[in-house]
Amino acid sequence: MAKVKTTFFCQNCGASSPKWIGKCPSCNEWNTYVEEVVQKEDKAKTTWREESIGRVAPKPKVLSEIHTTSERRLATNDQELNRVLGGGIVSGSLVLIGGEPGIGKSTLMLQLALGQKNTRVLYVSGEESQHQIKMRAERLGVPSDNCFVLAETNTQNIFTQVKEIQPEVLIIDSIQTLHTSRIESAAGSVSQVRESTGELMKFAKETNTPVFIVGHITKDGGLAGPKVLEHMVDTVLQFEGDRHLSYRILRTTKNRFGSTSELGIYEMSGTGLREVSNPSEILISQKEEDLSGVAIGATIEGNRPLLIEVQALVSAATYGTPQRSTTGFDAKRLNMLLAVLEKRGGLRVSAQDVFLNIAGGIKIEEPALDLTVCAAIVSSYHDISISDKVCFAAEVGLGGEIRGVNRIENRISEAEKLGFEEIYISKYNTKGLNVSDHQIRIKPFAKLIEVFEDLLG
């Protein structure tokens, strides 16, 4: 019989302590330590391959002796998912997908499983029965003979079925429901999540089988379970959006095989998630009349140019301290731009409430949206509308100068493709730019005040 011991784990970051403490020294959260019974590994209990394969201890090699091959990727039928993963599913990768309840994580994974016509996929669900999964698959309307469904939570039983089916892709929904007999604590605890993920990671690396793991999130929006979980996996995807609205955003927060700035956009419908190939259709609202405080900016997310609508509302402050509220934009950067407008642009916004919103529920951190934000604020301040055929792409400096941004050609081409007639950019972006190649009117400026004089007259 293995020795049983008790350990206290922080439910926020996964740190352990031999005794209970009030404040976690790792994440500085209070009252997060919970006692868990941990049983040391019993040698009689083996993992998925240890009983059939005698493992040889690895030996160190000189870096020049290691032979490398190009990573083999499995392309899916979902182009948005391919883009977010960096071009497809990498063999042996461990992918973690997090999101709020009801956002569509299980639907996304089931669509992935059903869409692989020539790939054997094992979909393991610890939250739903096989009958429930069958009902959802019928709603999606995608028949498949290579998708195997298993309703199981014990990892040893899962690996027994894995050895029989030999899947080419394994999907786990969700990691918080799994438990291993090597650990005595309850399912969903820090030790169980960490141990189960460790077994899945070992399986993925030894067999070169890609594994997708669905994870819950906390009330603060972070992935539930120990923080070490995000360090163990190769890719972390965040499925965002308001579940009361139809659009969803799949964002990469970590990717060892690609960019972390890519995003995929979906629309939730009664028959599943639909890929949105032209994101500007949801990021630019359709309005019947020109409204003040609205400006369009050209931004870049990964390799994808996007046209974003920025909405601003400036009104007289009714209380002593003016409000500064943002949705989808950095509040500190908004305060900086307001100071620039007051100092360099002559706007008296110190006694005004300022509300800023990025349409479509998307979050933007790129500085190229600075000029768009300033234009929307000035438009609302003077109550003068900006033409919906005008867009902006430039950064604003503290001196009121218009700074250049990268990949200006892509931004101009995207704006031209969507029917815009004018684009305001930095004068320093015109070097090497062939204006005659574009039908859109390009307006370069060096100072913020020059932009407003030309825009509003």
ABEGO torsion letter per residue (X at the ends): XBBBBBBBBBAAAGBBBABBBABBAAAGBBGABBBBBBBBBBAABBBAAAAABBBBBBBBBBAAABBBBBBBBBBBABAAAAAAAGGEBBBGBBBBBBEBBGAGAAAAAAAAAAABAABBBBBBBAABBAAAAAAAAAAAGBBBAABBBBBBABAAAAAAAAAAAGBABBBBOBAAABBBAABABBBGBAAAAAAAAAAAAAAAAAAGBBBBBBBBBBAAGBBBEBAAAAAABABBBBBBEBAABABBBBBBABBAABBAABBBBBBBBAAEBBBBABAAAAABBBBABBBBGBBBBBBBBEABBBBBBBBBBBBBBABABBBBBBBGBBAAAAAAAAAAAAAAAGBBAAABBBBBBBBGGBBBABAAAAAAAAAAAAAAAAGBBBBAABBBBBBBBAAGBBBBBBGAAAAAAAAAAAGBABBBBBAAAABGBBAAABABBBBBBABAAAAAAAAAX
